[in-house]
Amino acid sequence: MVTKIIHIDMDAFYASVEQRDNPELRGKPVAVGGSSKRGVVAAASYEARRFGVHSAMPSAIAARKCPDLIFVKPRFDQYKKVSLEIRDIFHEYTDLVEPLSLDEAYLDVTSNKKEIPSATIIAREIKSKIKNKTGLTASAGISINKFLAKTASDLDKPDGLSVILPHEAEKFVEKLPIHKFHGIGKVTAKKMNGYGIYNGADLKKWSVLDLVKRFGKMGEYYHKIAFGQDDRQVNPNRIRKSISSEDTFEEDLTNMNEMEEAIREIAKNVYQWMEKNQIFGKTLTVKIKFADFKQITRSKTLPYLITDFTSMTEIANELLATVNIENIGVRLLGVALSNLNHDNKNPDGHQLTLDF
């Protein structure tokens, strides 16, 4: 049986929710995020994207590109509510739903609850129900695996529906520019260009061994997708690998006391999530972005779970102290916790450490 995968991607989700809820924003360039000089765009409406505004762009640059840009503060509770409404629609067709974020998900509809033989028909029905229930549009990609379905959903946005049929897959990938491959970012694409790899046909010429030599363990994945292959299953029980929080400051921090206080507030967000979900971790990472946008991370892994806020802040500050940042200027700090205890619900990890 041919596997049938659908990738649903909501169109400019956060911005579209804001335009839906506030008629005055409709048809206007909207950016969800902070409007301050240190703010960052979380999402941009399609009207804003025409001016080159996109997510993760500094707000100051976005405002220069689009002088009429309207900044709206994010309402994540509302976005989550709408996302759950959309997810309910997915589950009308299959329980094999793998959310990637609030605005996108994979669905395996090879066998589905309504016994509809065509994945394309299912995708059309889902798009229609999302529009009727939420007033929002979604783009859908349909194919035989996750890589191709994800790629297809980007072909005809917004409100698009694209299908890559099994017999078309390899030829389609051969013509696909390397920077449009899902899983190949800008830095890797540029590196590949340096090796003469500009599209899928170029990538196919490389052996697994040569790709691994130059790109590490991801080389195996790149070799497979060059042939349109992806054996990853749709996983409805996807486990979160880390929890993180970060903050960009209005003014660069140059004083260690200020940085330690900022780290404390950022770590508090991570700890509150940990405590609420009773999920803790062993590896703590501090992220530092300097005024010149250079970015570094420092990590520490313990033999037991970090379960209290005091320990978390002490370790974070200890990592911060290993970097010479006085008077350099820090524009962003972040804290992340990984090595989470999904399989061990006893948070007192240090009590489980035994001597042999």
Rosetta silent file (secondary structure, phi, psi, omega in degrees, C-alpha in Angstrom):
SEQUENCE: MVTKIIHIDMDAFYASVEQRDNPELRGKPVAVGGSSKRGVVAAASYEARRFGVHSAMPSAIAARKCPDLIFVKPRFDQYKKVSLEIRDIFHEYTDLVEPLSLDEAYLDVTSNKKEIPSATIIAREIKSKIKNKTGLTASAGISINKFLAKTASDLDKPDGLSVILPHEAEKFVEKLPIHKFHGIGKVTAKKMNGYGIYNGADLKKWSVLDLVKRFGKMGEYYHKIAFGQDDRQVNPNRIRKSISSEDTFEEDLTNMNEMEEAIREIAKNVYQWMEKNQIFGKTLTVKIKFADFKQITRSKTLPYLITDFTSMTEIANELLATVNIENIGVRLLGVALSNLNHDNKNPDGHQLTLDF
SCORE:     score description
SCORE:     0.000 S_00000001
   1 L     0.000  131.286  179.239    0.000    0.000    0.000 S_00000001
   2 L   -72.824  128.987  177.720    1.340    3.425   -0.973 S_00000001
   3 L   -69.795  138.554 -178.667    1.795    5.684    2.062 S_00000001
   4 L  -123.002  110.561 -177.194   -0.259    8.877    1.901 S_00000001
   5 E  -114.882  135.789  174.528    1.050   11.816    3.912 S_00000001
   6 E  -115.863  134.463  171.139   -0.486   15.290    4.168 S_00000001
   7 E  -112.356  119.441  178.358    1.371   18.310    5.495 S_00000001
   8 E  -104.599  128.194 -179.393   -0.915   21.148    6.598 S_00000001
   9 E  -130.206  114.934  179.372    0.642   24.581    7.078 S_00000001
  10 E   -67.490  141.783 -175.759   -1.493   27.500    8.235 S_00000001
  11 L   -83.337  117.703  178.680   -0.921   30.662    6.205 S_00000001
  12 L    42.683   54.843 -164.356    0.791   33.462    8.195 S_00000001
  13 H   -52.249  -60.506 -176.068   -0.968   31.964   11.209 S_00000001
  14 H   -58.577  -46.762 -178.637   -0.381   34.473   14.020 S_00000001
  15 H   -65.280  -37.019  179.959   -0.879   37.479   11.738 S_00000001
  16 H   -67.313  -37.291  176.416   -3.960   35.925   10.145 S_00000001
  17 H   -62.896  -41.790  179.940   -5.558   35.357   13.561 S_00000001
  18 H   -65.134  -40.326  178.806   -4.949   39.022   14.409 S_00000001
  19 H   -69.201  -33.947  176.907   -6.463   40.169   11.111 S_00000001
  20 H   -66.343  -43.174 -174.864   -9.447   37.893   11.635 S_00000001
  21 H   -81.064  -17.792  179.516  -10.099   39.192   15.147 S_00000001
  22 L  -129.659   96.944 -177.192   -9.533   42.849   14.268 S_00000001
  23 H   -54.463  -26.452 -178.963  -11.233   43.913   10.994 S_00000001
  24 H   -67.286  -17.480 -178.739   -9.187   47.143   10.973 S_00000001
  25 H   -91.419  -11.579 -174.283   -6.043   45.087   10.277 S_00000001
  26 L   -67.212  134.513 -179.909   -7.412   43.249    7.245 S_00000001
  27 L    79.022    3.923 -177.682   -5.632   43.994    4.007 S_00000001
  28 L  -114.182  154.981  178.023   -2.865   45.849    5.852 S_00000001
  29 L   -71.195  119.402 -175.314    0.770   44.925    6.521 S_00000001
  30 E  -124.743  137.326  173.014    0.855   43.392   10.006 S_00000001
  31 E  -124.425  127.518  174.497    3.753   42.087   12.083 S_00000001
  32 E   -89.937  122.308 -178.353    3.201   40.125   15.270 S_00000001
  33 E   147.845 -174.934 -178.768    5.968   40.955   17.714 S_00000001
  34 L   -78.525  139.983 -179.503    7.663   43.824   19.499 S_00000001
  35 L   -93.132   -3.310 -178.387    7.822   47.203   17.783 S_00000001
  36 L   -70.307  170.358 -177.660   10.813   48.403   19.796 S_00000001
  37 L   -66.164  -18.015  178.063   14.258   48.758   18.265 S_00000001
  38 L  -107.366    5.663  179.693   15.209   45.412   19.823 S_00000001
  39 L   -71.394  165.072  178.906   11.953   43.637   19.028 S_00000001
  40 E  -131.600  141.731  178.619   11.716   40.682   16.648 S_00000001
  41 E   -76.365  121.438  177.018    8.979   39.786   14.171 S_00000001
  42 E   -85.899  -32.011  178.989    7.278   36.530   15.199 S_00000001
  43 E  -160.801  150.480 -179.746    5.024   36.458   12.127 S_00000001
  44 E  -130.550  139.834  176.336    4.196   38.708    9.183 S_00000001
  45 L   -70.311  163.732 -179.281    1.027   38.994    7.108 S_00000001
  46 H   -65.799  -28.422  175.720    1.285   38.455    3.363 S_00000001
  47 H   -64.102  -35.239  178.078    0.771   42.184    2.863 S_00000001
  48 H   -76.596  -33.965 -177.919    3.918   42.743    4.940 S_00000001
  49 H   -64.439  -26.896  178.277    5.849   39.977    3.214 S_00000001
  50 L   -63.200  -21.853  178.283    5.554   41.827   -0.095 S_00000001
  51 L   -94.018    2.911 -179.520    7.889   44.414    1.404 S_00000001
  52 L    91.508   11.134  177.734   10.398   41.749    2.460 S_00000001
  53 L   -81.985  134.484  179.366    9.247   41.496    6.080 S_00000001
  54 L  -148.198  168.094 -179.242    9.507   37.987    7.513 S_00000001
  55 L   -62.942  149.823 -179.449    9.615   36.120   10.819 S_00000001
  56 L    75.065    1.130  177.534   12.775   36.378   12.947 S_00000001
  57 L   -80.936  137.169  174.616   13.598   39.744   11.357 S_00000001
  58 E   -56.991  137.483 -176.196   14.537   42.549   13.791 S_00000001
  59 H   -59.137  -35.734 -179.094   11.568   44.902   14.152 S_00000001
  60 H   -62.045  -41.021  178.609   13.700   47.948   13.357 S_00000001
  61 H   -68.838  -41.302  179.131   14.640   46.491    9.958 S_00000001
  62 H   -59.727  -41.707 -179.822   11.036   45.459    9.303 S_00000001
  63 H   -65.984  -33.760  177.570    9.832   49.003   10.012 S_00000001
  64 H   -70.669  -38.106  179.851   12.385   50.415    7.559 S_00000001
  65 H   -69.142  -33.760 -176.950   11.332   47.987    4.850 S_00000001
  66 L  -135.512   90.517 -176.691    7.646   48.744    5.402 S_00000001
  67 L   -58.510  -26.263 -179.309    6.992   52.208    6.906 S_00000001
  68 L   -92.656   11.434 -176.924    3.253   51.472    7.233 S_00000001
  69 L   -62.071  133.507  178.411    3.843   48.225    9.110 S_00000001
  70 E  -103.583  119.733  179.029    1.454   47.698   12.021 S_00000001
  71 E   -91.286  135.075  179.610    2.968   45.901   15.022 S_00000001
  72 E  -126.882  133.157  177.832    0.660   43.754   17.156 S_00000001
  73 L   -67.651  138.397 -179.449    1.601   42.120   20.449 S_00000001
  74 L   -66.849  146.003  176.218    1.383   38.302   20.295 S_00000001
  75 L  -124.376   80.034 -172.059   -1.530   36.510   21.984 S_00000001
  76 H   -65.587  -29.394  176.180   -0.239   32.973   22.319 S_00000001
  77 H   -61.967  -40.278  178.768   -3.222   31.779   24.356 S_00000001
  78 H   -69.172  -40.935  179.753   -5.486   32.698   21.444 S_00000001
  79 H   -63.512  -39.171  179.484   -3.194   31.065   18.881 S_00000001
  80 H   -66.294  -39.114  178.937   -3.134   27.863   20.954 S_00000001
  81 H   -61.161  -46.899  179.633   -6.934   27.873   21.208 S_00000001
  82 H   -65.612  -39.137  179.544   -7.315   28.164   17.423 S_00000001
  83 H   -60.031  -40.844  179.097   -4.609   25.529   16.908 S_00000001
  84 H   -67.165  -34.159  175.857   -6.548   23.030   19.045 S_00000001
  85 H   -62.786  -41.758  179.655   -9.700   23.708   17.005 S_00000001
  86 H   -67.935  -39.282 -179.695   -7.747   22.895   13.844 S_00000001
  87 H   -64.068  -34.203  176.318   -6.260   19.787   15.423 S_00000001
  88 H   -60.205  -36.707  177.984   -9.773   18.518   16.200 S_00000001
  89 H   -65.326  -43.740  178.216  -10.478   18.648   12.464 S_00000001
  90 H   -55.414  -43.118 -174.612   -7.378   16.564   11.738 S_00000001
  91 L   -73.947   -8.028  171.328   -8.536   13.898   14.180 S_00000001
  92 L   -68.439  -21.842 -174.948  -11.836   13.527   12.325 S_00000001
  93 L  -108.851  -33.974 -178.093   -9.779   11.773    9.654 S_00000001
  94 L  -160.248  152.011  173.419   -6.868   10.085   11.454 S_00000001
  95 L   -92.993   -5.826  177.724   -5.228    9.685   14.827 S_00000001
  96 L   -87.804   75.558 -179.087   -1.813    9.670   13.150 S_00000001
  97 E  -119.479  124.947  179.139   -1.294   13.415   13.562 S_00000001
  98 E  -117.349   97.171  177.556    2.159   14.827   14.343 S_00000001
  99 E   -68.075  135.504  175.811    2.029   18.523   15.273 S_00000001
 100 E   -99.076  -26.876  179.308    5.259   20.359   14.511 S_00000001
 101 E  -167.425 -170.776  179.212    4.110   23.651   16.032 S_00000001
 102 L   -66.600  -23.320 -171.096    0.850   25.534   16.570 S_00000001
 103 L  -116.080    7.791  177.059    0.482   26.135   12.835 S_00000001
 104 E  -152.458  154.411 -178.296    1.608   22.967   11.073 S_00000001
 105 E  -161.250  154.246  170.521    1.279   19.189   11.264 S_00000001
 106 E   -98.269  144.515  174.319    1.790   15.942    9.388 S_00000001
 107 E  -129.555  131.279  171.575   -1.123   13.532    8.890 S_00000001
 108 E   -97.923  110.852 -177.035   -0.859    9.904    7.762 S_00000001
 109 L  -113.692   22.431  178.486   -4.116    9.173    5.938 S_00000001
 110 L   -54.024  -49.997  168.281   -3.052    5.895    4.285 S_00000001
 111 L  -116.578  124.774 -175.568   -5.819    4.284    6.342 S_00000001
 112 L  -130.562  161.305 -172.569   -8.281    6.879    7.558 S_00000001
 113 L   -63.023  -28.410 -177.252  -11.441    6.985    9.666 S_00000001
 114 L   -97.403    1.628  178.228  -13.684    7.971    6.759 S_00000001
 115 L    53.608   40.191  175.735  -12.185    5.395    4.379 S_00000001
 116 L   -85.567  122.420 -174.440  -11.612    8.033    1.719 S_00000001
 117 L   -73.113  -21.016 -175.262   -9.215    6.555   -0.859 S_00000001
 118 L  -104.842  121.153  176.347   -7.821    9.898   -2.044 S_00000001
 119 H   -66.894  -29.714  178.655   -5.475   11.927    0.159 S_00000001
 120 H   -65.246  -41.667  177.533   -6.116   14.910   -2.117 S_00000001
 121 H   -63.638  -42.606  178.744   -9.843   14.787   -1.349 S_00000001
 122 H   -60.708  -45.470 -179.122   -9.087   14.584    2.376 S_00000001
 123 H   -61.343  -40.487  178.290   -6.758   17.593    2.155 S_00000001
 124 H   -63.975  -42.348  179.419   -9.428   19.624    0.331 S_00000001
 125 H   -63.490  -42.742 -179.675  -12.024   18.727    2.950 S_00000001
 126 H   -63.180  -45.492  178.170   -9.663   19.667    5.789 S_00000001
 127 H   -58.955  -42.767 -179.702   -8.839   23.016    4.183 S_00000001
 128 H   -65.404  -41.790 -179.656  -12.548   23.735    3.710 S_00000001
 129 H   -68.208  -37.766  177.100  -13.412   22.814    7.312 S_00000001
 130 H   -61.657  -44.001  179.936  -10.586   24.953    8.678 S_00000001
 131 H   -63.058  -44.372 -178.365  -11.869   27.895    6.639 S_00000001
 132 H   -68.650  -37.328 -175.250  -15.476   27.391    7.780 S_00000001
 133 H   -82.799  -37.130 -173.277  -14.609   26.849   11.448 S_00000001
 134 H  -114.643  -16.600 -175.990  -11.859   29.420   11.958 S_00000001
 135 L    79.284    9.128 -176.823  -12.065   31.791    9.004 S_00000001
 136 L  -109.953  158.051  177.741   -8.403   31.061    8.235 S_00000001
 137 L  -106.211  153.267  178.454   -6.692   29.532    5.215 S_00000001
 138 E  -134.174  153.361  172.762   -4.195   26.695    5.135 S_00000001
 139 E  -107.947  144.071 -176.157   -1.886   25.271    2.503 S_00000001
 140 E  -126.490  140.588  172.795   -1.605   21.534    2.010 S_00000001
 141 E  -121.578  135.922 -177.560    1.055   19.288    0.531 S_00000001
 142 E  -126.950  131.070  175.124    0.342   15.662   -0.332 S_00000001
 143 E  -165.664 -162.498 -172.619    2.829   12.945   -1.189 S_00000001
 144 L   -93.755   -7.808  177.587    4.284    9.568   -0.219 S_00000001
 145 L  -154.009  173.912 -174.383    6.524   10.757    2.642 S_00000001
 146 H   -66.458  -42.675 -179.182    7.092   13.624    5.065 S_00000001
 147 H   -59.452  -48.402 -177.802    9.875   15.304    3.112 S_00000001
 148 H   -69.800  -37.427  179.506    7.876   15.483   -0.117 S_00000001
 149 H   -65.168  -42.865  177.596    4.627   16.481    1.614 S_00000001
 150 H   -62.469  -43.910  178.926    6.390   19.333    3.449 S_00000001
 151 H   -62.493  -41.706 -178.687    8.029   20.470    0.218 S_00000001
 152 H   -63.880  -36.429 -177.022    4.694   20.347   -1.624 S_00000001
 153 H   -67.241  -19.251  179.106    2.916   22.529    0.947 S_00000001
 154 L   -89.848   -5.132 -172.303    5.374   25.362    0.214 S_00000001
 155 L   -75.975  -28.654 -170.507    4.784   25.307   -3.547 S_00000001
 156 L  -141.242   58.052 -179.776    1.542   27.251   -3.744 S_00000001
 157 L   -95.685  149.404   -3.638    1.058   29.507   -0.706 S_00000001
 158 L   -86.865  169.884  176.180   -1.227   30.941    0.511 S_00000001
 159 L    55.677   37.516 -176.868   -4.348   28.766    0.378 S_00000001
 160 L   -99.373  167.453  173.975   -2.608   26.264   -1.857 S_00000001
 161 E  -147.670  116.207 -177.716   -2.866   22.531   -2.458 S_00000001
 162 E  -129.352  142.594 -178.286   -0.046   20.681   -4.205 S_00000001
 163 E  -123.574  133.112  170.729    0.482   16.994   -4.886 S_00000001
 164 L  -113.045  106.737 -176.598    3.709   15.161   -5.703 S_00000001
 165 L   -73.949  156.966 -176.641    2.693   11.776   -7.083 S_00000001
 166 H   -53.666  -44.043 -176.794    4.867    8.685   -6.499 S_00000001
 167 H   -75.908  -11.059  179.978    6.096    8.456  -10.106 S_00000001
 168 H   -94.603  -15.741 -166.809    6.895   12.182  -10.139 S_00000001
 169 H   -56.065  -53.263 -173.500    8.940   12.288   -6.948 S_00000001
 170 H   -65.407  -43.459  179.204   12.469   11.619   -8.178 S_00000001
 171 H   -65.122  -36.909  179.069   12.239   13.903  -11.222 S_00000001
 172 H   -62.333  -45.375 -177.659   10.674   16.634   -9.102 S_00000001
 173 H   -66.469  -34.652 -179.971   13.514   16.519   -6.595 S_00000001
 174 H   -57.964  -37.046 -176.932   16.136   16.612   -9.354 S_00000001
 175 H   -88.513  -10.354 -174.664   14.893   20.051  -10.437 S_00000001
 176 L   -73.099  125.239  176.637   14.349   21.405   -6.913 S_00000001
 177 E   -59.024  142.835 -172.174   16.834   24.163   -5.932 S_00000001
 178 H   -62.547  -30.415 -178.527   18.917   23.038   -2.989 S_00000001
 179 H   -73.775   -9.410  178.075   17.844   25.980   -0.786 S_00000001
 180 H   -97.628    0.770  177.185   14.228   24.781   -1.055 S_00000001
 181 L   -72.764  126.375  174.916   14.995   21.342    0.401 S_00000001
 182 L   -66.719  127.208 -178.430   13.327   20.920    3.784 S_00000001
 183 L   101.469   -5.925  175.355   16.101   20.243    6.284 S_00000001
 184 L  -115.808  106.803 -177.831   18.758   22.187    4.370 S_00000001
 185 L   -81.613 -178.026 -176.183   19.169   25.669    5.846 S_00000001
 186 H   -61.422  -43.232 -177.268   20.832   28.749    4.372 S_00000001
 187 H   -65.193  -45.569 -179.773   24.277   27.983    5.788 S_00000001
 188 H   -67.022  -39.083  178.969   24.271   24.376    4.552 S_00000001
 189 H   -61.184  -41.315  179.182   22.869   25.407    1.160 S_00000001
 190 H   -65.229  -40.245  177.916   25.689   27.919    0.750 S_00000001
 191 H   -63.404  -41.996  178.470   28.228   25.276    1.694 S_00000001
 192 H   -63.993  -39.435  177.121   26.702   22.889   -0.841 S_00000001
 193 H   -57.713  -36.237  178.343   26.853   25.588   -3.523 S_00000001
 194 H   -63.911  -24.203  176.699   30.578   25.767   -2.810 S_00000001
 195 L   -95.911    7.600  179.268   30.799   22.092   -3.759 S_00000001
 196 L    83.511   17.777  179.090   28.806   22.659   -6.951 S_00000001
 197 L  -100.535  108.134 -177.361   25.513   21.363   -5.533 S_00000001
 198 L  -116.400  -17.770  178.785   22.681   23.629   -6.696 S_00000001
 199 E  -152.262 -178.956 -177.565   19.750   21.233   -7.082 S_00000001
 200 H   -61.270  -36.126  179.731   18.640   17.678   -6.430 S_00000001
 201 H   -62.244  -39.378  177.594   20.319   16.361   -9.583 S_00000001
 202 H   -66.442  -40.721 -177.637   23.660   17.686   -8.336 S_00000001
 203 H   -65.152  -35.121 -178.995   23.089   16.177   -4.899 S_00000001
 204 H   -62.624  -24.039 -176.533   22.329   12.739   -6.387 S_00000001
 205 L   -73.516  -15.625 -176.253   25.820   12.576   -7.834 S_00000001
 206 L   -91.142  139.359  177.876   27.355   12.440   -4.368 S_00000001
 207 L   -78.121  162.203  176.599   27.860    9.182   -2.511 S_00000001
 208 H   -58.888  -43.778 -177.251   26.677    8.678    1.066 S_00000001
 209 H   -59.964  -45.158 -178.628   30.296    8.444    2.224 S_00000001
 210 H   -67.419  -36.944  179.276   31.289   11.764    0.632 S_00000001
 211 H   -68.214  -39.678  178.741   28.223   13.539    2.031 S_00000001
 212 H   -66.392  -38.454  178.337   28.891   12.211    5.532 S_00000001
 213 H   -58.512  -38.439 -173.864   32.531   13.327    5.283 S_00000001
 214 H   -96.372  -24.448 -175.293   31.468   16.880    4.521 S_00000001
 215 H  -126.743   12.995  178.015   28.172   17.213    6.398 S_00000001
 216 L    69.115 -154.822 -174.444   28.409   14.719    9.253 S_00000001
 217 L   -63.712  -22.015  177.196   25.580   12.355   10.131 S_00000001
 218 H   -67.147  -15.300  179.573   23.088   14.526    8.198 S_00000001
 219 H   -57.253  -36.849  178.503   24.854   13.339    5.044 S_00000001
 220 H   -63.946  -42.244  178.333   22.806   10.126    5.106 S_00000001
 221 H   -64.196  -43.171 -179.836   19.568   12.114    5.235 S_00000001
 222 H   -61.870  -37.782  179.558   20.697   14.369    2.377 S_00000001
 223 H   -64.761  -41.675 -179.885   21.497   11.331    0.242 S_00000001
 224 H   -65.234  -47.496 -176.027   18.033    9.861    0.796 S_00000001
 225 H   -70.527  -19.920  175.102   16.092   13.033    0.047 S_00000001
 226 H   -61.792  -26.891  177.914   18.140   13.533   -3.129 S_00000001
 227 L  -102.031   10.177  179.581   16.223   10.479   -4.389 S_00000001
 228 L    74.802   22.035 -177.100   12.913   11.638   -2.847 S_00000001
 229 L  -103.893  141.158  177.368   13.173    9.066   -0.063 S_00000001
 230 L  -160.192  110.686 -175.494   12.188    9.591    3.578 S_00000001
 231 L   -96.478    9.806  177.445   11.348    6.666    5.877 S_00000001
 232 L   -67.110  133.904  179.980   10.377    8.756    8.916 S_00000001
 233 L   -88.624  154.263  172.295    6.954    7.789   10.240 S_00000001
 234 L   -71.980  119.393 -173.151    4.245   10.223   11.318 S_00000001
 235 L  -111.963  104.594 -179.223    4.600   10.126   15.092 S_00000001
 236 L   -71.900  -12.841 -179.282    1.553   11.263   17.110 S_00000001
 237 L  -112.534   42.773 -178.747    3.538   10.876   20.351 S_00000001
 238 L   -60.237  127.926 -176.491    6.429   13.103   19.422 S_00000001
 239 L   -92.542  131.139  176.860    8.527   13.760   22.514 S_00000001
 240 L   -68.351  132.188 -175.883    9.705   17.256   23.273 S_00000001
 241 L   -94.720  -20.384 -179.276   13.516   17.287   23.443 S_00000001
 242 E  -159.786  164.767  174.157   14.055   20.604   25.192 S_00000001
 243 E  -132.721  134.893 -175.382   12.401   23.644   26.733 S_00000001
 244 E  -145.343  162.476  175.240   13.884   27.105   26.327 S_00000001
 245 E  -150.531  147.065  178.896   13.292   30.804   26.822 S_00000001
 246 E  -148.595  165.429 -178.621   15.222   33.867   25.701 S_00000001
 247 E  -145.348  134.761  173.759   15.029   37.635   25.792 S_00000001
 248 E  -101.138  130.805 -171.099   16.333   40.415   23.547 S_00000001
 249 E   -93.486  149.674  178.274   17.132   43.563   25.486 S_00000001
 250 E   -61.373  -39.610  177.691   16.215   47.163   24.692 S_00000001
 251 E  -128.291  145.949  178.684   19.817   48.173   25.408 S_00000001
 252 E   -57.989  136.693  175.384   22.950   46.008   25.334 S_00000001
 253 E   -88.006  133.712  179.556   23.856   44.629   28.755 S_00000001
 254 L  -126.545   -4.037 -177.178   27.466   45.242   29.799 S_00000001
 255 L  -109.495  131.083 -176.724   27.290   44.630   33.532 S_00000001
 256 H   -61.245  -36.706  178.264   27.506   41.101   34.975 S_00000001
 257 H   -61.627  -41.183  177.070   24.978   41.864   37.710 S_00000001
 258 H   -62.429  -41.372 -178.441   22.447   42.935   35.058 S_00000001
 259 H   -66.848  -41.226  178.988   23.107   39.756   33.100 S_00000001
 260 H   -64.492  -37.743  177.805   22.686   37.522   36.146 S_00000001
 261 H   -67.589  -39.889  178.223   19.365   39.203   36.929 S_00000001
 262 H   -64.727  -42.947  178.410   18.250   38.778   33.307 S_00000001
 263 H   -60.154  -38.857  179.837   19.274   35.112   33.348 S_00000001
 264 H   -61.566  -44.850 -179.083   17.226   34.638   36.516 S_00000001
 265 H   -67.703  -38.777  179.068   14.074   36.019   34.895 S_00000001
 266 H   -67.722  -43.999  179.309   14.588   33.951   31.734 S_00000001
 267 H   -62.465  -30.262  179.467   15.261   30.779   33.748 S_00000001
 268 H   -60.705  -38.092  178.045   12.047   31.419   35.679 S_00000001
 269 H   -62.928  -42.985  179.625   10.023   30.884   32.465 S_00000001
 270 H   -65.940  -45.046 -177.564   11.741   27.544   31.870 S_00000001
 271 H   -64.416  -39.660  179.490   11.321   26.425   35.465 S_00000001
 272 H   -61.142  -38.738  176.667    7.615   27.287   35.560 S_00000001
 273 H   -66.338  -44.232  178.883    7.046   25.052   32.519 S_00000001
 274 H   -56.872  -49.034 -175.871    9.112   22.269   34.116 S_00000001
 275 H   -65.607  -41.069 -179.659    7.196   22.463   37.378 S_00000001
 276 H   -62.729  -41.640 -175.627    3.798   22.585   35.680 S_00000001
 277 H   -95.496   -4.754 -177.566    4.538   19.525   33.519 S_00000001
 278 L    53.100   41.130  174.600    6.719   17.701   36.056 S_00000001
 279 L  -121.305  124.643 -175.945    9.344   17.230   33.384 S_00000001
 280 L  -124.324  172.672 -176.147   12.923   18.024   34.351 S_00000001
 281 E  -142.538  167.634 -177.882   16.294   17.770   32.647 S_00000001
 282 E  -105.746  -19.377 -176.443   19.991   17.108   33.155 S_00000001
 283 E  -112.680  123.922  178.049   21.539   19.482   30.594 S_00000001
 284 E  -113.056  132.376 -178.852   21.357   23.251   30.966 S_00000001
 285 E  -123.890  135.050  174.107   22.477   25.535   28.138 S_00000001
 286 E  -108.792  130.694  178.657   23.012   29.289   28.179 S_00000001
 287 E  -107.327  133.439 -179.072   22.789   31.167   24.880 S_00000001
 288 E  -129.866  123.709  174.093   24.567   34.510   24.463 S_00000001
 289 E  -115.851  124.764 -176.435   24.222   36.839   21.472 S_00000001
 290 E   -85.561  172.962 -178.113   26.560   39.829   21.444 S_00000001
 291 L   -60.247  -29.063  179.251   25.984   43.337   20.115 S_00000001
 292 L   -88.475   11.260  177.663   27.760   42.355   16.868 S_00000001
 293 L    74.418    2.057  172.006   25.316   39.409   16.499 S_00000001
 294 L   -65.762  139.053 -174.843   28.018   36.825   17.190 S_00000001
 295 E  -128.132  137.039  176.220   26.374   33.978   19.107 S_00000001
 296 E  -135.566  162.803  173.853   27.788   31.341   21.458 S_00000001
 297 E  -133.204  151.622  174.560   26.374   28.699   23.818 S_00000001
 298 E  -133.514  134.073 -175.200   27.697   27.088   26.974 S_00000001
 299 E  -130.091  155.541  174.216   26.279   23.851   28.409 S_00000001
 300 E  -142.189  130.021  178.050   26.615   21.673   31.477 S_00000001
 301 E  -110.707  128.654 -179.822   25.252   18.141   31.929 S_00000001
 302 E  -102.364  159.109  177.671   24.719   16.769   35.422 S_00000001
 303 E   -77.760   -1.671  179.927   24.424   13.105   36.507 S_00000001
 304 E  -139.250  168.149 -177.917   21.004   13.929   38.005 S_00000001
 305 E   -75.766  141.364  173.853   17.933   15.969   37.115 S_00000001
 306 E   -84.515  112.607 -171.255   17.803   19.694   37.788 S_00000001
 307 L  -118.483   -7.436 -178.642   14.619   20.013   39.826 S_00000001
 308 L  -128.369  152.583 -174.306   14.801   23.309   41.703 S_00000001
 309 H   -65.082  -37.824 -179.290   14.990   26.926   40.596 S_00000001
 310 H   -61.053  -45.810  178.751   17.982   27.787   42.786 S_00000001
 311 H   -62.183  -40.924 -179.167   20.120   25.076   41.194 S_00000001
 312 H   -60.558  -48.460 -178.456   19.044   26.153   37.744 S_00000001
 313 H   -68.429  -35.245  178.496   20.040   29.790   38.252 S_00000001
 314 H   -63.856  -43.162 -179.900   23.317   28.843   39.946 S_00000001
 315 H   -67.904  -41.554  179.412   24.327   26.632   37.011 S_00000001
 316 H   -60.981  -44.942  179.470   23.236   29.270   34.485 S_00000001
 317 H   -68.327  -32.847  176.518   25.276   31.961   36.213 S_00000001
 318 H   -63.231  -42.081  178.201   28.209   29.569   36.504 S_00000001
 319 H   -67.699  -39.560  178.810   28.104   29.070   32.715 S_00000001
 320 H   -60.659  -38.242 -177.238   27.746   32.808   32.178 S_00000001
 321 H   -69.425  -17.124  179.701   30.860   33.409   34.256 S_00000001
 322 L   -77.988   -8.431 -178.081   32.956   31.216   31.931 S_00000001
 323 L  -110.784  133.764  178.203   32.575   33.790   29.160 S_00000001
 324 L   -80.418   93.365 -175.191   34.377   37.120   29.176 S_00000001
 325 L  -117.100   -0.667  179.056   31.397   39.380   28.472 S_00000001
 326 L   -60.465  128.252  175.256   32.109   42.410   30.648 S_00000001
 327 L    65.954    8.907  177.502   31.867   45.630   28.589 S_00000001
 328 L   -85.561  -40.311 -177.916   31.395   43.722   25.335 S_00000001
 329 L   101.885  111.035 -179.741   27.645   44.266   25.068 S_00000001
 330 E  -114.003  124.949 -178.175   25.072   41.469   25.118 S_00000001
 331 E   -97.161  -20.701 -177.474   21.846   41.911   23.156 S_00000001
 332 E  -148.241  141.095  171.513   20.232   38.520   23.921 S_00000001
 333 E  -130.400  146.577  177.926   20.372   35.825   26.592 S_00000001
 334 E  -143.869  155.205  177.221   18.658   32.462   26.610 S_00000001
 335 E  -131.062  133.207  178.231   18.321   29.410   28.830 S_00000001
 336 E  -133.172  145.867  176.532   17.471   25.899   27.632 S_00000001
 337 E  -122.537  130.114  179.454   16.994   22.600   29.421 S_00000001
 338 E  -134.608 -169.841 -171.407   17.396   19.257   27.641 S_00000001
 339 E    57.430   52.384 -172.478   17.983   15.574   28.487 S_00000001
 340 E   -78.746  155.712 -173.791   14.413   15.581   29.760 S_00000001
 341 L   -97.053   55.216  179.566   12.904   12.838   31.944 S_00000001
 342 L   -60.382  -36.024 -176.497    9.904   11.827   29.788 S_00000001
 343 L   -91.411   -2.398 -177.782   10.353    8.188   30.752 S_00000001
 344 L  -130.949   98.814 -175.236   11.087    8.892   34.406 S_00000001
 345 L   -82.475    1.210  173.137    8.341   10.735   36.249 S_00000001
 346 L   -85.451  105.909 -176.038   10.283   10.720   39.500 S_00000001
 347 L   -70.347  -15.465 -178.110   11.759   14.229   39.482 S_00000001
 348 L   -80.589   60.947 -173.608   14.162   13.435   42.314 S_00000001
 349 H   -58.111  -32.163 -177.452   16.722   12.239   39.809 S_00000001
 350 H   -67.337  -21.142  179.234   19.644   12.712   42.189 S_00000001
 351 H   -78.855  -11.424 -178.595   18.185   10.057   44.516 S_00000001
 352 H   -95.814   -1.794  179.043   18.415    7.505   41.714 S_00000001
 353 L   -77.722  120.811 -175.758   22.191    7.867   41.308 S_00000001
 354 L  -113.811  149.392  173.521   23.803    4.697   42.654 S_00000001
 355 L   -92.300  137.733  179.622   27.394    3.817   43.502 S_00000001
 356 L  -112.808    0.000    0.000   28.768    0.593   42.048 S_00000001
